[in-house]
């Protein structure tokens, strides 16, 4: 029997006896390779299901999320999460538990072993699969980093992909600050996506239908009154079918346009369109890859400007419909 097989049998046997968990048949360790995470490096409390790493000063959960710790036994199956689910669920766990960054998770990869590439005496019943980290991918904002415990490799995947999670606590304050910035960025992005959906619905609801010429004329007249009171710029032109202001030029300024669209007979629709001048643009935000403090500040300022403009537009659309309904009725 070769040394690799002997090492495998020896380590799995120790893992079974010491941790009290079921062995994993595919687990292979080569004693010719130096251990990177020897058991002696960890202070293990099997009652509480935690392991303190003396080298990194990090405390790890013995079990993957979804598993139950029972005196060092990791029972049941680990749960897979998308990156967004993992961040939302585990970013602010009690007792400071959190998703590790890529460097931290790589620190518990066992280079001597594979399937899984981890010390099973410390982390029993670990799936031989990928685990999410809190680290983003610089080149692709839709991706995040993961560590594979099949052979110990690290790579990136789309945030919608589903991987396992192991939590950690204890950290460098600089890492905490960076992680908080990532969370704020995620919150801002989710807020923008939600506001964009609200804007589409608010613009749809703001469209007013009329079925007589007198009613349509009255609604269009009320629309001009509303635009005059709400837009940042003066009206540039007004006719029986179009009312529009000058284009906004300063950040946060509002421009408006109303169109009267006739259909059969005297039936028509009055559609309002609202524009808002933002600081920067989507193209700049999407392509601003620099991680300097100035670049991050600029990116955040542009996103906040977009959120402010979307909120203004939604409010104007909703108020317009209320204004028309209050001022005119059959």
C-alpha positions as CSV (number, residue, x, y, z in Angstrom):
1,X,0.0,0.0,0.0
2,X,1.5,3.4,-1.0
3,X,2.2,6.2,1.5
4,X,-0.6,8.4,0.2
5,X,-3.3,5.7,0.8
6,X,-1.8,5.0,4.3
7,X,-1.9,8.7,5.1
8,X,-5.5,8.9,4.0
9,X,-6.5,5.9,6.2
10,X,-4.6,7.3,9.1
11,X,-6.1,10.8,9.0
12,X,-9.7,9.7,8.4
13,X,-9.4,7.2,11.3
14,X,-8.1,10.0,13.6
15,X,-10.8,12.3,12.4
16,X,-13.5,9.7,13.2
17,X,-12.2,8.9,16.6
18,X,-11.4,12.4,17.7
19,X,-14.2,14.4,16.2
20,X,-16.8,11.6,16.5
21,X,-18.1,12.2,12.9
22,X,-18.6,9.9,10.0
23,X,-15.6,9.5,7.7
24,X,-15.6,10.8,4.2
25,X,-14.6,8.0,1.8
26,X,-13.0,10.3,-0.9
27,X,-10.9,12.2,1.6
28,X,-7.2,11.9,0.6
29,X,-4.1,13.3,2.4
30,X,-0.5,13.0,1.3
31,X,1.9,12.8,4.2
32,X,4.8,13.8,1.8
33,X,3.3,17.3,1.7
34,X,3.7,19.6,4.7
35,X,0.4,20.2,6.7
36,X,-0.8,23.8,6.3
37,X,-3.4,23.7,9.1
38,X,-2.2,21.2,11.7
39,X,-4.7,20.4,14.4
40,X,-2.2,21.8,17.0
41,X,-2.8,25.3,15.5
42,X,-6.4,25.3,16.8
43,X,-8.0,25.6,20.2
44,X,-11.2,23.5,19.7
45,X,-14.3,23.8,21.8
46,X,-16.5,21.0,20.6
47,X,-19.3,21.8,23.1
48,X,-19.8,25.3,21.5
49,X,-18.7,24.1,18.0
50,X,-15.9,26.6,17.5
51,X,-12.2,26.6,16.8
52,X,-9.8,29.4,17.5
53,X,-6.9,29.7,15.1
54,X,-3.8,30.7,17.1
55,X,-2.0,31.8,13.9
56,X,-4.7,34.1,12.4
57,X,-6.5,35.0,15.7
58,X,-9.8,34.1,13.9
59,X,-12.5,32.0,15.5
60,X,-14.3,29.6,13.1
61,X,-17.5,27.6,13.4
62,X,-16.7,23.9,13.2
63,X,-19.8,23.2,11.1
64,X,-21.0,24.7,7.8
65,X,-24.3,26.7,7.9
66,X,-27.2,24.4,7.8
67,X,-25.5,21.7,9.8
68,X,-26.1,21.3,13.6
69,X,-23.2,20.9,16.0
70,X,-23.6,18.2,18.6
71,X,-20.4,18.1,20.7
72,X,-18.2,18.3,17.7
73,X,-20.4,16.3,15.4
74,X,-21.6,18.3,12.4
75,X,-25.0,16.7,11.7
76,X,-27.2,17.0,8.7
77,X,-26.5,18.6,5.3
78,X,-25.0,22.0,4.7
79,X,-27.2,24.6,3.0
80,X,-26.3,26.4,-0.3
81,X,-26.9,30.1,-0.7
82,X,-26.5,32.7,-3.4
83,X,-24.0,35.4,-2.6
84,X,-26.7,38.0,-2.0
85,X,-28.6,35.6,0.3
86,X,-25.4,34.8,2.2
87,X,-24.5,38.5,2.7
88,X,-28.0,39.5,3.7
89,X,-28.4,36.5,6.1
90,X,-25.0,36.4,7.7
91,X,-23.5,39.9,7.4
92,X,-24.6,40.9,10.9
93,X,-25.0,37.7,12.9
94,X,-25.0,37.7,16.7
95,X,-21.6,37.5,18.5
96,X,-19.9,39.1,15.4
97,X,-20.3,36.0,13.2
98,X,-19.8,36.9,9.5
99,X,-18.9,35.7,6.1
100,X,-15.0,35.5,5.8
101,X,-13.1,37.3,3.1
102,X,-11.1,35.3,0.5
103,X,-7.8,35.5,2.4
104,X,-9.4,34.4,5.7
105,X,-11.2,31.4,4.1
106,X,-8.0,30.4,2.2
107,X,-6.2,30.3,5.6
108,X,-8.0,27.1,6.6
109,X,-7.4,25.3,3.3
110,X,-5.3,22.2,4.0
111,X,-2.7,21.8,1.3
112,X,-2.0,18.2,2.2
113,X,-5.5,17.0,1.6
114,X,-8.2,17.0,-1.0
115,X,-11.9,16.0,-1.3
116,X,-12.2,18.0,0.9
117,X,-9.0,20.2,1.2
118,X,-9.5,20.8,4.8
119,X,-8.5,19.4,8.2
120,X,-11.5,17.1,9.0
121,X,-10.2,16.7,12.6
122,X,-11.0,20.4,13.0
123,X,-13.8,20.9,10.5
124,X,-15.7,17.6,10.3
125,X,-18.2,16.6,7.6
126,X,-17.2,19.5,5.3
127,X,-18.6,19.2,1.8
128,X,-16.0,18.9,-0.9
129,X,-17.3,21.9,-2.7
130,X,-17.2,25.7,-3.0
131,X,-17.7,28.2,-0.1
132,X,-18.6,31.8,-0.6
133,X,-16.4,34.7,0.7
134,X,-17.4,38.3,1.3
135,X,-14.8,39.4,-1.3
136,X,-16.0,40.9,-4.6
137,X,-14.4,40.4,-8.0
138,X,-12.6,43.6,-9.1
139,X,-13.1,43.0,-12.8
140,X,-16.8,42.0,-12.6
141,X,-19.2,43.6,-10.1
142,X,-21.7,40.8,-10.8
143,X,-19.3,38.2,-9.4
144,X,-17.8,37.4,-6.0
145,X,-15.0,35.2,-4.7
146,X,-15.3,31.6,-3.5
147,X,-12.9,29.0,-2.2
148,X,-13.3,25.4,-3.4
149,X,-12.6,22.8,-0.7
150,X,-12.4,20.1,-3.3
151,X,-8.8,20.7,-4.0
152,X,-8.3,24.1,-2.4
153,X,-8.5,26.4,-5.4
154,X,-10.0,29.9,-5.3
155,X,-12.0,31.6,-8.1
156,X,-15.0,33.8,-8.7
157,X,-18.6,33.0,-9.7
158,X,-21.8,34.9,-10.5
159,X,-23.5,36.2,-7.4
160,X,-26.6,34.2,-8.3
161,X,-24.7,30.9,-8.0
162,X,-25.3,28.8,-4.9
163,X,-22.4,27.7,-2.6
164,X,-21.9,26.7,1.0
165,X,-21.1,29.1,3.9
166,X,-18.8,28.8,6.9
167,X,-18.8,31.7,9.4
168,X,-15.9,33.4,11.2
169,X,-15.4,36.1,13.8
170,X,-12.5,38.3,14.8
171,X,-10.9,40.7,12.4
172,X,-8.6,43.6,11.5
173,X,-10.6,46.9,11.9
174,X,-9.5,47.9,8.4
175,X,-11.2,44.8,7.0
176,X,-14.3,45.6,8.9
177,X,-14.4,49.1,7.4
178,X,-13.9,47.7,3.9
179,X,-16.7,45.1,4.5
180,X,-19.1,47.8,5.8
181,X,-18.4,49.8,2.6
182,X,-19.3,46.8,0.5
183,X,-22.5,46.3,2.4
184,X,-23.4,50.0,1.9
185,X,-22.7,49.7,-1.8
186,X,-24.9,46.6,-2.0
187,X,-27.7,48.4,-0.1
188,X,-27.3,51.4,-2.5
189,X,-27.4,49.2,-5.6
190,X,-30.5,47.3,-4.3
191,X,-32.1,50.6,-3.5
192,X,-31.5,51.9,-7.1
193,X,-32.9,48.7,-8.6
194,X,-36.0,49.0,-6.4
195,X,-36.5,52.7,-7.3
196,X,-36.2,51.9,-11.0
197,X,-39.1,49.5,-10.7
198,X,-41.1,52.0,-8.8
199,X,-40.4,54.7,-11.4
200,X,-41.8,52.5,-14.2
201,X,-45.0,51.8,-12.3
202,X,-45.4,55.5,-11.1
203,X,-45.0,56.8,-14.7
204,X,-47.6,54.2,-15.9
205,X,-50.1,55.3,-13.2
206,X,-49.5,59.0,-14.0
207,X,-50.9,58.6,-17.5
208,X,-54.4,60.1,-17.5
209,X,-57.1,59.1,-20.0
210,X,-60.0,61.3,-21.2
211,X,-63.0,60.7,-23.4
212,X,-64.3,64.2,-24.4
213,X,-62.6,67.2,-25.9
214,X,-63.6,69.4,-23.0
215,X,-62.2,67.0,-20.4
216,X,-59.0,66.5,-22.4
217,X,-58.5,70.2,-22.8
218,X,-59.1,70.8,-19.0
219,X,-56.7,68.0,-18.0
220,X,-54.0,69.3,-20.4
221,X,-54.5,72.8,-18.9
222,X,-54.1,71.4,-15.4
223,X,-51.0,69.5,-16.6
224,X,-49.4,72.8,-17.7
225,X,-50.2,74.3,-14.3
226,X,-48.6,71.4,-12.6
227,X,-45.5,71.5,-14.7
228,X,-45.1,75.2,-14.1
229,X,-45.2,74.6,-10.3
230,X,-43.0,71.5,-10.2
231,X,-40.3,71.8,-12.9
232,X,-37.0,73.5,-12.1
233,X,-36.9,75.1,-15.6
234,X,-39.4,77.3,-17.4
235,X,-41.7,76.0,-20.1
236,X,-39.9,76.2,-23.5
237,X,-42.9,75.4,-25.7
238,X,-46.6,74.6,-25.3
239,X,-49.1,73.6,-27.9
240,X,-52.3,71.6,-28.0
241,X,-50.3,68.3,-28.0
242,X,-47.0,69.0,-26.3
243,X,-45.8,70.9,-23.3
244,X,-42.1,70.9,-22.4
245,X,-39.6,72.7,-20.3
246,X,-36.0,73.6,-21.0
247,X,-33.6,70.7,-20.2
248,X,-32.2,70.6,-16.6
249,X,-28.5,71.4,-16.4
250,X,-27.7,71.4,-12.7
251,X,-27.6,68.3,-10.5
252,X,-31.0,67.6,-9.1
253,X,-32.9,69.9,-11.4
254,X,-36.2,68.6,-12.9
255,X,-37.3,68.9,-16.5
256,X,-40.8,67.8,-17.6
257,X,-42.7,67.0,-20.8
258,X,-46.4,66.2,-21.3
259,X,-47.8,64.7,-24.5
260,X,-51.4,64.5,-25.5
261,X,-52.0,61.4,-27.6
262,X,-55.3,61.2,-29.4
263,X,-57.0,58.0,-30.4
264,X,-60.5,57.3,-31.7
265,X,-62.9,60.2,-31.6
266,X,-62.2,62.6,-28.8
267,X,-60.5,59.9,-26.7
268,X,-56.9,60.7,-25.7
269,X,-54.2,60.1,-23.1
270,X,-52.0,62.6,-21.3
271,X,-48.6,61.2,-20.6
272,X,-46.1,62.9,-18.3
273,X,-42.4,62.4,-18.6
274,X,-40.0,63.6,-16.0
275,X,-36.2,64.0,-16.3
276,X,-33.7,64.7,-13.5
277,X,-30.1,65.8,-13.8
278,X,-27.8,63.4,-11.9
279,X,-24.2,63.8,-10.9
280,X,-22.3,61.6,-13.3
281,X,-23.9,58.8,-15.4
282,X,-24.6,55.1,-15.4
283,X,-21.8,54.6,-17.9
284,X,-19.3,56.3,-15.5
285,X,-20.5,54.3,-12.5
286,X,-20.3,51.0,-14.4
287,X,-16.8,51.7,-15.7
288,X,-15.3,53.3,-12.6
289,X,-13.0,50.4,-11.6
290,X,-10.4,52.3,-9.6
291,X,-10.3,51.4,-5.9
292,X,-8.7,54.7,-4.8
293,X,-10.4,56.6,-2.0
294,X,-11.2,59.4,-4.4
295,X,-12.8,57.0,-7.0
296,X,-14.9,55.3,-4.3
297,X,-16.1,58.6,-3.0
298,X,-17.0,59.7,-6.5
299,X,-18.9,56.5,-7.2
300,X,-20.8,56.8,-4.0
301,X,-21.7,60.4,-4.7
302,X,-23.0,59.4,-8.2
303,X,-25.2,56.6,-6.8
304,X,-26.6,58.9,-4.1
305,X,-27.4,61.5,-6.7
306,X,-29.2,58.8,-8.8
307,X,-31.2,57.7,-5.8
308,X,-32.2,61.3,-5.0
309,X,-33.3,61.9,-8.6
310,X,-35.3,58.6,-8.8
311,X,-37.1,59.5,-5.6
312,X,-38.0,62.9,-6.9
313,X,-39.3,61.6,-10.2
314,X,-41.5,58.9,-8.4
315,X,-42.9,61.6,-6.1
316,X,-43.7,63.9,-9.0
317,X,-45.5,61.2,-11.0
318,X,-47.6,60.2,-8.0
319,X,-48.4,63.8,-7.1
320,X,-49.4,64.6,-10.7
321,X,-52.1,61.9,-10.7
322,X,-53.4,63.1,-7.3
323,X,-53.4,66.7,-8.5
324,X,-55.4,65.9,-11.6
325,X,-57.9,63.7,-9.7
326,X,-58.4,66.4,-7.0
327,X,-58.8,69.3,-9.5
328,X,-61.0,67.6,-12.0
329,X,-63.9,65.2,-11.8
330,X,-66.9,64.5,-13.9
